[in-house]
């Protein structure tokens, strides 16, 4: 399985989601996490937590889709963490994956900024038919903003995973540690596995 975490808006939980999903995937096969951010958040996380159950490399390149098959040799799963704003890197990451997962916080600003990411996915779909899902992150359960966000995304015709990642200190402070409780991310992964392009 190859998953790209993408959202051209920053601060949506891409790196945290990438690390947790890589942990969950590593339970069913050797997993590679490709950090495409120039400043290397996921790589820094892996250096601080050398016992992570997957391999992490940093590769902020614009031609990952040409290299991915060689890089993925020997791995069952690949997770790709993309930076905000940098369209060429996000584009090659999308061309390298089977699944695009878009982490988004439940706010009107995040919904408003989503169109640029969706436009980029549309651009690559004629070359690479992606299964795309929205993952709600930093969720305060039971709030009006979560309900409104889910309704707005559904009205846009987007596939929103039922699983929500709550706004918890355990996620906010997880960087540099090996996640042990994969709870919501394991559930999200099971949903992603069922999504077809």
N, C-alpha and C positions, 0 to 999 in steps of 0.2 A: 504494500500500500504506500502511495506517495501523496502526502498532504502538504499544501502550501497554506500558511497563515498569512492573510493579506488584508490590509486596510490602509489606504493612502493617508488616512488621518492617524496621527500618533496618539499614544496614551490609551489604547483600547484593550491592552492585555495580550498582545500578540506573542511576546517572548514568554511570558508565564504560561500561556496556553501551549506554545510549542514545546516547552520543557515537560509539562505535565502529560501532554499527548505522547511525546516520545517515551516517557516512562511507562505509560500504559501500553504502548505498542511493543516495547521491549519485552513484555511478558509473553509475547507470542512469536518472537523472532528478533534476530539481530537488527538493531536500529541505528540509523545515521541521522543526526540533526545538523543541517546546514544553516549556519548563521550568515545571512546576507547583509547584515548591518555593518557599515564601515566602522562603527565604534564597538561592535562585538559584544552586545549584552549577553547573548546566550553563551558565547565562548567564555566570557568572564565568569558567568555562573558556573560553567563546567570546571573551570580552573580552581574555583573556590570550593567545589564539591567533587573531588576526583572519584568518588564512589558512585557517580551517576551510572545507571545501567545501559548507557548508550554512548556512542562516539559522537563528538562534536567537532566540526571544522568550520572555519570562517572563510567565506568566499563571496565577497561583494563584487560579483562580476555581471556583465550584461549578456553573457552567452552560456549560462548554466545549462540551458536546454540542449546544448551541443555536447556538454561534458557529463550530463547526469548519468547516462548508462555506464560509463567507466567508473564514476564515483560510487555508484550504487552497487557495483560488483561485490558480491558476498554479503549484501544486506537484504533483509526481507522487507524492511520498511524504511522510508525516508520522510523526514519532516523538515520543511523549509520555513525559516523565520525571515520575514521581509521587513525592510525599513519603511518608515512613513515617507511620503512625498516622492521618492525616487522611482518614477514610472518605468524606466528601462529595466531596472532590477526586478521590480514587481512583475513586469511582463515576462521576463525569462523564467522567473519562478513559477508563474502560472503555466507556461509552456512545458515545464518539467514535471508537472503533477497530474494526478487523476482526480484529486479532490481539492477544492478551494474552500477553506473555512474562514469566514469573515467575523472576527470578534468585534462586537460593537456594544458600547455602553448605552443604557436606556436613557437617551436624551435627544431632544430635537436637533441639537447641533450635530450629533453623530449621524442622525438620519439624513440631515441636510448634506453632510460631507460624503455620504455613502455613494452618491451618483457617480463620482469620479472613479471609484473602485469598480462599480458595476460596469461602467463604460469600458474600462480596461479589460474586464473579463469578457465582455461582448466582443472586443477586438480580437481576442485570442481563440474564441470558441470555434471559429471556422477552421482553425488549424488543430486545436486540441479541445475536444468535447469534454468539458469539465463537469463534474458533479459539484454544485455549489450550495453551501449551507451558511446560514447566519447563526452565530453563537452569541447569545446575550451574556455579557460579562459585567462584573461589578454591580450585581443586581441587589437591590434592597427589596426583598420579597414582600409581596402584598401591596406595593405602592402603585399609585396611579400612573407614574411614569413608565413602569414596566409594562403595565397593561396597554397603555397608549402606544408605546413603542412596538410591542408585539402586533397590535392591530394595524398600525401604520405599515409595518414591513409586510404583513400578510396581504394587505390591500395593494401593495406594490407588486404582488405576485411572487414574493420571495419565499424560499423554504427556510423557516425558522425552526431550529432544533427545540424540542420540548425542554431539554435539559438547560438549566440556567446556572451560571457560575456566580455564586453569591459574593457580595462585598464582605470579605472576611480578612482579619488580620493575618491569618495563617497563609493566605495567598499573597497578601501585600508584603509580608516579611519572609517569603520563601526563597528569595534570590540567594544563591550561594549555598543552598542546602539540598539534600536529596529528598524530594517529596516522598512521603510514606503513605499519606492518605490521598488516594487518587479519586475518591468518591465521585464527584460530579464529572470529572474529566473521563473517567472510565465509562460512565453512562453516555456522555456526549460522543465518545468514540464508537460505542455500539450503534448509536443513531447514524453516525457518518458512514459506517460500514454498510448500512442498508440503503443509503442514498445512491440513486442511479442518475447518470447524466441525462 
